[in-house]
Amino acid sequence: MGWMHGFQSDDSALLPIRDRVLAGSRLTSEDALALYRTGDILAVGWLANWVRERLHGDATYFNVNRHINPTNVCVAACRLCAFGRKKDAPGAYTMALEEAFETARSGYTEAVTEFHIVGGLHPDLPFQYFLDLLAGLKERFPQVHLKAFTMVEVAYLARRAKLSVRDTLGQLKAAGLDSLPGGGAEIFSDRVRHIICDHKIDGDEWLETARLAHSMGLRSNATMLYGHVENDEDRVDHLLKLRALQDETGGFQTFIPLAFHPDNTQLEHLPKTTGMLDLKQIAVSRLVLDNIQHIKAYWQMLTSKIAQIALRFGADDLDGTVIEEKIYHDAGATTPQGMRRQELVRLIREAGRWPVERDTMYRPVVRTEASVTVAV
């Protein structure tokens, strides 16, 4: 078993975890805690990389996408957020439908395979606005996948429209919704949510909304916001709840750890995440979430340099070209707003990986000078 010889650690707590990982056994909550608590980042990374290569070899995925944030008006006032505004506050905006279509059009080339649409919880916009937004985009860009509205937004729209969550999802799907992003999960722990996002649905409601979406054939992503007031137990609890729901539905495509950016939020006294925590979070996610196929290193938040290293710590996806990402830039992210396709490919190749352009459903996208086709 020569491949075991690549694993070395002075931390004896990691040895039984190594044996379980290499045997393909599921890790326990105690295992996950030990991974968070060890200082041996290279041993954790080695294990995560072993799993990543078993699942994906050297393939590293990215897509050509465009973010549309239709409004930053939000009733929630979460302490973690630098994006949301009250409707009469300076800097508040809400796009008319034509503006949203123009935003989509202005960054659109035939290379774009996905619109990623998230915004604030607007107190006045009717449900019809969101249905018309989806239908209008689908009519104008029929080949583009619409990944729209977090579980938090869906639950809020349902409440405002006095509909069940299932009916709300059904109407969104009929209007053109293809899948859902993973935001708004933050940390499921009630203790933490009361501090950072007290106005949002609780963790159980987020999970129930995802369960309903998956039952209707809508796939979604899942996220976790880390590096604020949560502890290791909160992180483990969050990962295990996602793993349990995935056992049940199989509806999560990708898990995205999100590093908290404190600038311009009510929590700006908190320190930024360290590179060690960022890489450890990627690695622990890959090791614990054995039933979620993809782990994304979201370069917008991690910086492209840390995201590139993460490709050797368990991540197999770098997200996309992301023209105009507002939410994390309002929170002080200094990464460029859009990264050119060639630059993403260069980062992946220099990490010793193989770039695979994908659509939202992870089908490879094949490009020639004349056309773009999705391999089915």
ZAVEX-763266 format. One record per atom (N, C-alpha, C): x, y, z. Coordinates in steps of 0.001 Angstrom, whole numbers, plus 500000, padded with zeros to 6 digits. Atoms other than C-alpha are relative to their C-alpha. Layout:
N
XYZ...
***
This chain:
376
500854498803500000500000500000500000500884501239500000499014498938500060502639502445498857499415501392500119500585498651499976500227505330498526499743500484501420500174499554498615499754505349502307501246500692500528498758499456499482503394506313502713500092501506499795500001498546500173502623509834501488499415500727501194500645499371498845500703510456504701500936499915501196499190499960498789502759511590507671499392501020500944500488499034499018501613513233510877500508499644501380499629500189498593502830513731514406498771500002500902501228499929499210499197514113515531499329498633499986500525501373499952498091510666516680498490499951499786501460499973500206494426511761516547499634499853498526500303500084501433494698511825512744500169498596499431499711501320500571495823508227512323498747499152499782501237500750500290492409506544512818499154500675498923500744499287501054490905509258510600500580499630498638499360500440501252493450508411507913499488498633499582500432501366500331492456504752508111498569499989499485501398499958500444488769505593507787499884500617498607500062499335501311489319507965504860500464499051498902499449500862501047491454505493502924499165498748499795500907501153500143488948502700503599498660500419499391501272499524500542486131504911502263498887500021501022501013499979498944484359504952505640499595501442500309500525498672499660482232507879506788500621500521501287499432499382498804483786510301509289498898500402500974500945499646498936482068511019512600500156501465500385499876498627499506481466514333514342501299500160500790498731499941499249484444513513516616501185500096499042498939499904501015486616512979513540500085501429499455500027498647500577485511516318512100500584501013500975499442499098498985486310518104515370501519499867500081498546500217499941489770516522515450500688500654498797499425499368501199490396517757511883500074501523500165499970498552499772489452521320512841501071500378501029499155499616498864491597521208515968501480499697499794498597500322500199494809519791514574500752501189499395499159498994500648497680522068513627500658499471498742499300500623501123498844519631510955499197500169498715500792499669501190497306521326507931500418499145498799499547500776501157499459519317505506499437498584500018500582501345499904498203515970506817498519500036499621501419499863500352494584517146506583499868500224498490500020499728501438495302518502503099500310498763499171499651501218500728496905515226502023498784499087499885501194500862500013493785513288503007498919500568499080501037499365500832491440515796501355500371499890498523499549500106501385493539515747498183499844498569499487500173501400500400493448511955498151498546499736499605501428500177500320489623512029498242499660500744498708500272499176501191489494514820495652500488499299498721499468500665501193491707512863493236499292498683499727500787501218500214489754509659493798498698500317499279501269499611500606486578511506492822500170500634498620499931499140501191487836513842490103501327499961499257498689499970500636491445513055489210500564501413500059499461498640500066493055516308488076498967501006499482500999499085500580489845517766486620499656501118500988500411498842499195489096521261487928498998500805499183501124499416500737485809522863486948499920501511500175500334498569499924484899526460486155498919500252498970501004499669501012482112528166484270500060501486499658500084498600500430481457531384482402498608500479500383501298499604499468478702533050484393499934501509500191500216498578499799477238536440485115499102500159501214500819499753498805475927537683488469499058501168499737500979498911500060472755539772488557499401500139501399500576499730498676471744541358491881498893501040499798501052499076500427468315542889491099499726501128500986500233498946499005468017544824494368500892499757501210499295500150498712470018545524497506499127500466501158500923499614498933466943546676499436499625498745500778500196501213499202466490544289502337499453500361501372500606499752498691464343544152505444500820499386501133499426500849498956466721541851507307501024500684500904498984499317499169469591544108508517500890499016500747499108500972499363471881541145509210501336500653500312498743499379499581475004542103511094501180499537499149498896500506500807477115540024508719500072500653498626500178499599501396476032541920505598500392501452499760499667498635500420477495544955503836499237500377498731500685499809501281475226544618500793498623500647500180501392499566499866471678545188502068499862501448500471500326498630499592470128548658502491498502500083500299501416499663499870466823549966503830499580500760498736500386499527501329464715551163500923500235501500499779499776498563500183465205554892501604501432500401500361498619499701499582468898554614502561500846500383498786499086499692501097471725556098500469500576498721499418499426501173500657472949553605497910499023498875499739501003501039500271469719551587497856499620500033498522500440500024501401468715550423494388499089498803499768500821501109500485466102548254492716499915500145498489500029499936501462466371547432489027498571499838499491501198500301500786463353547852486825500308498761499165499759501229500760462871544679484793500889500251498789499182499716501185464317546325481677501466500232500366498617499809499539467395547350483682500670498651500257499447501332499730467877543767484826500330499288498688499740500640501295467567542539481232501214500650499332498868499277500587470036545222480139501314499597500685498813500470499266472478544170482888500422498635499470499696501326500551472247540606481610500604500132498608499565499844501392472684541764478018501388500621499913498750499230500111475613544102478717501225499126500226498852500874499782477844541300479954499878498705499234500294501286500614476424538636477704500816499785498734499495500503501272478343536769475075499482498581499911500501501382500121477505533338473729500738499053500939499254500847499072480110532036476191499284499830501332500660500049498689477838532739479192499012498834500039500916501141499895476093529554480331499074500112501207500783499919498763474614530762483659499827501447500433500242498767499238472976533775485269499776499587501451500090500264498565473420533731489052499293501216500607500854498873499618470638535867490541499646499915501483500375499888498593470415536841494218499883501476500351500166498605499592469315540005495993499510500092501430500509499781498652467846541507499137498556499553500146501406500326499703464503540781500820499212501307499948500647498700500234462576543714499356498578499998500562501316500030499350459477544707501360498833500291499075501103499539500857457465546044498402499893499302498651500058500594501337458353544148495227499014498836499987500960501119500047455458541861494252500664498733499470499502501293500467456036538179493594500088499972498478500040499985501468455121538844489970501289500549499395498731499435500496458312540907489564501029498890499777498992501059500063460431537817490221499637498971498927500439500897501069458327535629487930500287500632498638499754499297501268458578538262485179501492500100499697498549499943500184462328538568485744500504498690499388499573501303500523462841534842485196499490499771498582500595500253501318460433534621482262500642500885498930499387499077500958461975537692480605501419499587499634498638500468500287465510536339480936499963498733499150500097501263500738464457532913479665499591500256498547500448499658501367462734534492476664501161500596499191498907499309500714465785536634475799501248499136499863498782500833499997468479534061476639499607498553500278500594501318499710466786530664476261501031498924500350498995501047499760470055528711476391500758500200501310499259499723498766471293530296479650499252499417501203500562500607498787470711528397482913499743501102501034500352499005498989468915530492485555500129499380501394499780500445498622470335529787489018499642501192500879500531498779499390468308532117491176499370499741501360500715499868498722467132532968494700500431498941501027499599500874498901468517531520497908498763499462500721501115500535499203466356529464500279499360501117500834500513498875499208466026532640502359499060500854499153500848499201500892464642534581499385498706499262499665501192500787500344462252531764498434499008500007501166500887500017498833460873531508501985499365501376500221500518498641499829460472535301502121498939500305498935500986499786501067458694535431498741498711499241500302501186500798499657456345532667499911499166500722501058500705499307498919455481534590503067499292501250499472500582498770500531454922537846501168498813499720499085501058500315500963452790536168498493498880499163500608500983500846499310450865534149501106499790498668499263500008501295500663451764530944499290500818499016500835499103500983499381453265527688500516501354500078499286498676500028500637456975527260499829499947499123498745500107500880501173456090524393497475499350500723498818500657499261501089453686526575495445500911501089499451499081498939500423456227529387495378501069499429499077498991500643500838458919527073494027499408499534498674500657500459501224456445525628491530499807501126498999500202498860500901455626529059490117501331500532499468498677499553500461459303530074489975500539499046498935499518500998500967460140526827488181499267500147498663500787499831501231457312527358485693500424501249499228499573498747500646458637530880485007501395499890499397498685500160500611462094529565484164501133499671500949498942500336499035464005528797487381500544498601499708499375501290500298466504525998486669500655499349501218499419500536498764468310525612490014500163501150500985499862498975498963469030527459493264501443500079500478498677499859499399472248528893494673499973499532501454499920500590498667473427527900498133500059500989501140499788498966498986473529531209500000498932500020501085500961499813498921471767532224503195500054498945501074499907501052498981472706529055505059500791500509501199499121499440498955475380530960507043500466498862500915499752501135499091475682528701510125498635499616500579501340500416499580472672526613511148499749500189501497500144499861498548473313526990514905499147501212500382500868498895499557470552529075516543500782501068500754499215499039499220473045530673518927500711500994499078499245499145500917475113532002516014499061500853499157500923499240500858472154533013513840499421501197500749500551498871499237470766535179516640500975501169500031498999498934499971474031537120516612500193500617498615499566499470501300474767537428512885498860500258499019501074499828501002471434537143511024498647499666500628501175500308499178468577537238513509498695500087499216501252499786500736466010538315510894499756498949498930500153500993501055466565535375508563499252498781500514500563501294499621464767532049508519501046499216500792499028500755499210466321529600510944500575498842499165499315501057500730468534526696509968499079498896499537500928501074500382465729524147509965499141500416498813500799499522501141463645526306507607500820500011498725499128500036501187466612526660505249500059498568499461499887501397500414467019522887505191498682499476499435501309500454500487463275522309504743499699500575498616500207499388501324463150524755501802500838499273498957499147500761500918466083522926500196499408498617499733500614501333500148464353519579500833498839500060498991501141499846500919461215520817499043500478500243498570499477499714501341463208522227496114500534498724499351499441501237500543465070518948495688498895499020499625501093500940500275461805516981495848499267500359498712500657499543501235460561519060492892500934499959498798499068500128501121463582518256490758500914501199499819499101498848500075465371521539491455501260499692500807498761500219499270469020521047492358500465501331500593499511498765499386470863523536494529501440499811500448498722500034499304474192524413496031499742500126501500500087499777498555474914524666499750501247500767500412498866499198499539477155527078501638500138499909501513499813499752498578478598527739505060500874501231500145499208498802499731479807531137506253500808499754501270499140500306498849482788530691508549500953501166500261499005498987499672485292532880510357499407501228500666500607498853499284482976535073512489499879499630501478500157500297498572481500534071515868499695498520500263500288501430499817480997530352515269501216499298500611498898500815499505483090527642516934500070498692499199499817501242500756484316524251515714498766499108500050501216500827499874481217522473517070498898500493499063501015499442500904478963524854515099500288499602498559499629500357501381480880524135511908499693498532499733500242501436500174480688520372512415498501499725499908501454500159500019476956520557513177499432500384498630500472499508501296476411522524509961500302498978498896499617500967501031478330520062507787499192498710500118500728501262499830476574517039509307498526500142499624501398499786500420473117518568508755499888500000498477500014500043501467473948519130505089500194498566499498499735501381500427475309515585504801498759499133500179501218500787499743472133514146506340498922500306498961501013499663501006469883516069503945500402499446498630499547500563501279472033514989500999499773498497499940500337501432499958471630511361502100498551499789499580501445500129500229467894511951501883499599500366498570500498499464501276467556513978498647500971499876498839499015499987501087470811513888496674499964501263499159500234498814500830469925517397495517501078501065500013498928498997499971473070519339496443501064499652498964498966500218501011475495519734493571501390500311500523498699499456499626478287521704495190499902500606501390499908499310498724479343522849498645501040501101499882499130498836500119480888526305498922500236500597501383499677499291498769482638527403502117500233501477499678499876498554500235482370531201502310500729500639501171499222499321498959485000533134504254499325501329500332500654498756499583483442535951506275500914501205499737499291498733500224484504539434505135499374501051500914500633499119499008483950541802508084499894501472499594499976498571500327484632545140506341498601500520499680501268499306500279481658547531506234498774499278500540501138500646499335479486545217508358499994500421501463500057499703498563478372545533511973500966499122500805499034500874499330480982542870512763501426500306499528498692499717500597483940544738511288501134500017501025498952500126498983485781544499514614500650498612499970499451501355500034486345540810513876501164499924499014498881500150500949489618539729512219499565499228498767500257500778501208489639538378508672500501498563500205499540501389499914490087534654508163501468499920499579498610500239500393493635533352507880500038498995498856499832500992501057494976531328504982499918498582500531500070501329499391495315528362507342498553499548500173501401500373499801491621528431508231499312499769498657500634500156501310490586528906504599500313498621499407499618501288500575492542525848503473499465498841500828500522501061499144491494523773506477498500499813499765501452500100500217487820524588505855499696499263498693500168500731501265488089523421502238500254498505500218499598501397499818489847520215503316499008499232500871500948500683499107487490519360506196498672499773499260501250500148500770484499519975503905500086498802499061499846501122500935485872517526501334499963498657500734499920501256499252486502514877504005498672499626500653501249500287499276483180515193505869498829499798499041501149500052500918480804515754502934500254498951498923499645501078500918481392512369501346498955499777498920501083500230500971478082512503499456499706501227499136500148498826500881478387515975497860501190499984499051498975500294501006480288515630494627501094501060499899499049498934500312481942519033494333500202500943501187499648498982498998483736521423496715500600501183499247499580498816500760484180524951495415500902500893500836499151498953499428487043527310496220499588501297499304500599498805500601485247530607495626501045501110499976498828499123500065488122532744494384499671501439500346500378498618499685486172535985494827500253500339501468499865499761498566486380535559498595501353499589500531498760500555499452489533533545499107501245500705499479498940499507500889491712535489496630500372498868499051499680501018500999492832533714493500501196499162500446498813500757499573496113532688495191499632498876500963500425501057499055494499530823498103499110498983499285500886500917500736491853529373495762500816499018499172499144500884500798494596527996493548500620498907500874499409500996499086496311526272496506498925499026500479501113500858499545492896524953497604499752498835499046500165501093500957492910522829494431500848498789500374499218501111499458495474520671496301499556499659501424500512500237498642493454520745499559498537499540499974501338500584500045490222519149498373499031500639499036500942499317500897488596521682496045500180499508498569499924500391501406487734520702492465499302501006499095500749499007500774485888523855491351500465501382500444499555498628499690486950527508491129498909501033499780501080499094500366483531529046490348500246500523498590499989499554501381483292531219487280500612501358499789499434498713500383484189534413485515499285501159500687500702499118499056481541536238487619500165501485499709499938498557500226481143539651486054499123500686501044500752499133499080480035542194488685499370499242501155500468500648498779479739540452492021499963501073501087500126498855499095478384542997494502500117499635501477500230500258498581477757541217497780501304499983500786498748500065499252481320540420498800500882501212499749499222498776500221482790543498497179499512501135500904500490499018499027480532545654499341500602499730501375499408500365498707482090543769502270501524500089499985498573499719499991485578544757501222500863499021499237499169500897500805486675541959498872500789500839498996499164499207500902489571543278496814500347499238498733499769500748501237489552540600494123499361500743498836500653499362501147488771541771490593498565499491499863501413500403500052485036541701489872499747498887498993500136501097500945485426539461486864501374499481499649498709500541500399488239537093486019499856499412498613500100500501501356488915536361482394500198498489499978499937501447500151488522532796481251501455499511499929498604500423500170492205532606480247500749500012501331499324499896498715493289533680483735499618498824500910500431501171499230491182530971485410500727498740499522499329501170500570492662528393483031501471499974500423498594499925499605496187529609483855500187499590501470499914500364498574495581529337487636499888498491500185500241501446499868494276525795487241501205499220499484498868500736500585497123524671484968501247500120500871498807499818499180499774526171487240499902499253501335500160500863498819498300524154490126500212498525499637499797501380500438499053521052488062498706499266499749501319500596500228495368520473487372499569500193498547500510499966501373493313520046484217498697500809499974501214499180500013490770522836483466498876499370499168501182500505500709487278521655482514498916501069500104501112499053499973484793524317481534498702499209500057501237500750499761481325523229482671498810500931499865501214499215499789477741524340482631499579499809501461500405500045498597475747524625485884499843498569500509500235501389499608474984520903485893501259499134499861498703500672500103478686519998485475500155499160498744499733500618501298478395518927481864501117500797499335498901499254500634481587519799479966499498500859498845500321499075501090481300522785477625501147499939499008498978500113501044483146522337474338499944501235499128499950498764500791484286525485472538500854499812498762499157499849501186485468525959469008499909501467499616500053498595500431486060529230467160498569500391499629501309499656500561482571529007465686498836499749500933501197500373499253480387527503468387500320499566501433499913500512498635479733526470471958499002498860500103500942501098499822478230523065472661500204499394501378499948500682498700477401521279475897499976498507499739499957501459500150478414517654476012498941499394500923501080500594499205475396515674477202500399498589500387
***
